[in-house]
Amino acid sequence: MNWRAIILFLGVALFGACSADSGNNQPPVVVLNVSSEVQVIVGETLSIEISANDPEGGALTFDYEARPEGAWTLSSAQFLKSATGARFDWAPLASDVTGTDPLRLIFIVRDDAGQVTEKTVNVNIVPGNGVPRFLTNSSVLYDPRIGKPVVVDLRVRDDDSTEVEIVMDEASAPFGASFTQNGPFEGTLTWQPDAEQLKKRVHSINFVADDLQSQVPFKLTVVVRSPTNVNLQPDQIDLSCPGEEIITHSPIGPQRGFNDYEFTATLSQAARSRYDEVYLYWTLGDPYSDSDDPRDGFEGILMEDEGTQFFARIGNQADVIPQGGSVSVSYTICAIDVDSSDSEAVRCVPSTGDYNLYHSFVAYHPDEEAECIDDGGDLVGAGNDDFENATPISTTGFNFFRTCSGNDDYHTLTVRPGERYLVAAVYNQNSDVQVQAFDAAQSSIETEKSTCTGLSGIEAAVPEDGAQTTFFIRVNGGDNHNYAVRALLIDSGSGSECSDAANEPNETAGNATALTDGQTVSAEICTAQDIDIYKIGLTAGQTVTFNNQFQNSQGNLDMTLFAPSQAGEISVSGSGVAFTFSFGNEETLEHQATETGDYYLLVFNNNQSAVPYTLNVSVGAGPSCTDDDQYSTNGNHTQTSAALIPNGEFVEISGKACPGQPDWYRRTEFKSAAVLAELTLDGGDAALSDLTVSVYDISGTLVAEGTVVGSGITLDYTPNPPSSLGDFLYKVESSQYVEYTLAILRE
C-alpha cells in the first residue's frame, strides 16, 4: 500500500476542505434605520440605529468612521454597542454645517472571521434658527428633610453666539432666591426655603436667555415634597386610599435594547380643568433617601400634552448600565397646580395617603438576553431563598431587591422585648408581587396590603415581658419586579436605660445640656424619637467647632446649629445657621458667631435607631483683623456659606483672610478635567507657611491639599464627581492676616 500517496491525498483533501469553508464565510448582514442620505438641522439630534447578524452565527463588532477626518465635533457623539446592534446619537453644532460636500458616516461591522460590511450615510447639516435653548430640566423635586438650599445649575445652548445672558425674573422668584451667571452659557440658582415657603408645594421661577438677537423665556418649577408627607410614617399603618384617582398610569415593564423609555399618563376630566402641568420625576438612585447625594436626586421632565394623554421619555441608559447587567429606575408622575397653595396642589401616582411611594422598572444593557437577573440577595452565599438564609431587614433605610419567577425571597427581623417596628415592602401597584409574613415558628401571620398602592406591611412587636423574637417576610412574583423592604422603629420600650441618662432630658432649648470650650461628651441617641440639644455661649466673631464621632453602620447622625435668635425654632426639619451631614463615621460643624448669646446644637438620627456618639467642642478667639474683600459680604467663612465664584476656564480671586476665619469658595468642575490652583501673597502678616489651601467635594470630603512651590502654594487635582460635573469647595485658611490672589485654571 502506498502510504505516502494516501497521506498526501488526505492532506490535500483536509486542507482543501478548510480552504473551501473559509471561502464560503459570508459577511455580516447590516441594516440601518435611515436612508443613505439624511439632513439634520443644527440643534437637532441625529439618531442612527444599526442592526446586524452573522450568517454563520459568529460574534460581531461595531465601529464607525467619519470622512473627511477632523472636521466635525464628533467628540460629543454617543455610540452605544451590543452584540447584535449599535446606536449613534449626535447633536451637531453650528461649526458642523456642511457645504456642497456632506459628512460621510461609515458604519463598520466585522465578524469573527474577519469579514466586513460597511454602510455609509451622507449627512447634510444645515443651520438652525440660532436662538438660545435651555438644557436644564424644567422642574426639580426638593426634599426639605435635607435642610440644604435648592441649587439648580441652568445651562443654555446657542449655536451662533459666544455668550448668552441669563436673567432671573425677580418678581416671580421666592424671597431669598438668588441667581449668579458664572459662565457664558450657564448660571446657578440658590434658594433656602424658610418654614413658611415650605408650606407652599409649588414655586415657579421665570428666566430669560438673551443672545442680543432673541429673548427666550424659561420657567423652572420647584416642587416641595411636603415636610409632613415625605416618607413612610413609622406610627401610621393606615393603608387606605386617599380618594379619587386623578392620574391613570400603567407602570412600565423591563426595558431592553437601544430605545428610549416611554411613559404615558391620563388625567381625569376634573383634574384637567385644575392642574396646569404633568411632570415625570425619575432617578437611578434611592428614591427614599434623605441625602443630597446627586446620585439619589430626581430629574424632572415636563410631559407633553397629546390631547387624550400625556407623554414623556427617558433617554436610554445603556451608557451607565454595566455590560451584561441592569439598573433599576424609580419614578413618579405628578400633576401640578402652579397657582395653588393648598394640600392638593400636587397629586402623584402612585397615589398615596401617608406615604411617598414610587414605581420602578428594570433597564437591561442591550447585550443582556437573560429573562431575569436576580438581585444580590439571591447571589450571596446560599442566597435568601429559604427561612434559614433570610436576608436581615435594614432599620436604617430601604434595601432593594428583585423577583424572578420560581424564586422566593426571604427577609428577617429580630425584635427585642419592648420594641415595636413597622415592616414595609413597597413595589409596583398592579404587579403580581405577593408578600407574606411569618412568626418565629414560621407560621403565617396576617399581612396588611393597600388596595391602591404597592405597599404591604406588618407591625412586629414584642411585649416588655416577652422574649426576643424573629419575624420573617417572604416575597415572590414574576420576572423583573423591583421591590424594597425596610423596618421602622416605632417604640424601643423601656427595658434599657440610655447610656447618657445623666444628660436627659435635653430635648428643648430650656433643658439643653450646657457645653464649654474643650469639653468632650459621651452620649447616645437612644430611641427613634430621641434628640439631644446642647447650648454654648459665644461672642459675635468667635468660631465654634463641633466634632461628632459615631458608627454610621448603627445610624446616620447629623447636626444643626441654631443662633440665639432661633431658640424657638429648633427642630429636625430646621436649617439653623449651619448644619452638616455625611455617610461616614465622623462629622464636623464649624461656624463663626454673628450674634452674642447661647447657640444651640441639635444632634439627631435620620435613621431612627440607637447610636452612641462622642462630641468634642472647641471655641476660637474672635478676629483681630478685618476681612472686607468682595466675597466676605455674606460671610464666606464656613462650608455652607461658601461664596460662588465664576466657572470659567480661568478665574482669579483677590481675597483677605483673618485667623479663625477661613475663606470658602464654591464652583462647578467637570469630571476628569484637571484643575490647577495657585495662591500667591499680596500683603499682610502671613508667610506661605502660615497658610493652607485645600479643596473638598460637596459632601465635605477632602479631595486635595496645596503644597508650597516657589513663591506660592500650588494645588492640582482631577475632579471625579458622581456625574459629568459637580460642585467643589476651595478653602483658604491662615494663622495670620493675609491678602492673597487665588488663581484657578481648568486644564
Sequence and secondary structure as in RCSB ss.txt:
>XXXX:A:sequence
MNWRAIILFLGVALFGACSADSGNNQPPVVVLNVSSEVQVIVGETLSIEISANDPEGGALTFDYEARPEGAWTLS
SAQFLKSATGARFDWAPLASDVTGTDPLRLIFIVRDDAGQVTEKTVNVNIVPGNGVPRFLTNSSVLYDPRIGKPV
VVDLRVRDDDSTEVEIVMDEASAPFGASFTQNGPFEGTLTWQPDAEQLKKRVHSINFVADDLQSQVPFKLTVVVR
SPTNVNLQPDQIDLSCPGEEIITHSPIGPQRGFNDYEFTATLSQAARSRYDEVYLYWTLGDPYSDSDDPRDGFEG
ILMEDEGTQFFARIGNQADVIPQGGSVSVSYTICAIDVDSSDSEAVRCVPSTGDYNLYHSFVAYHPDEEAECIDD
GGDLVGAGNDDFENATPISTTGFNFFRTCSGNDDYHTLTVRPGERYLVAAVYNQNSDVQVQAFDAAQSSIETEKS
TCTGLSGIEAAVPEDGAQTTFFIRVNGGDNHNYAVRALLIDSGSGSECSDAANEPNETAGNATALTDGQTVSAEI
CTAQDIDIYKIGLTAGQTVTFNNQFQNSQGNLDMTLFAPSQAGEISVSGSGVAFTFSFGNEETLEHQATETGDYY
LLVFNNNQSAVPYTLNVSVGAGPSCTDDDQYSTNGNHTQTSAALIPNGEFVEISGKACPGQPDWYRRTEFKSAAV
LAELTLDGGDAALSDLTVSVYDISGTLVAEGTVVGSGITLDYTPNPPSSLGDFLYKVESSQYVEYTLAILRE
>XXXX:A:secstr
  HHHHHHHHHHHHHHHHHHHHHT    EEEESS SEEEEETTS EEEEEEEE TT   EEEEEEEESTTSS GG
G EEEE SSEEEEEE   GGG   SS EEEEEEEEETTS EEEEEEEEEEE      EE S SEEEE TTS S E
EEEEEEE TT S  EEEE TTTS TT EEEEEETTEEEEEE   HHHHTSSEEEEEEEEE SS EEEEEEEEEE 
 TTSSS  TT       SS  EE      B SSS EEEEEEE HHHHTT  EEEEEEESS TT  S  GGG  EE
EE EE SSSEEEEE   TTTS TT EEEEEEEEEEE TT  STTSEEEES  SS    EEEEEE TT   S    
GGGTSTT SSSSTT EE  SSS EEEEE TT  EEEEEEE TT EEEEEEEE TTS  EEEEE TT  EE  EE 
SSSSEEEEEEE  TTS  EEEEEEEE STTEEEEEEEEEEE  SSS  TTGGG    SSTT EE  TT EEEEEE
 STT  EEEEEEE TT EEEEEEEE TTT  EEEEEE GGGGGG  TT   SEEE  SSSEEEEEEE SSSEEEE
EEEEETT S EEEEEEEEEE   SS   STT TT   SGGG EE   SSEEEEEEEEBTTB EEEEEEEETT  E
EEEEEEEEES  GGGEEEEEEETTS EEEE EEETTEEEEEE    SSSEEEEEEEEEESS EEEEEEEEE 
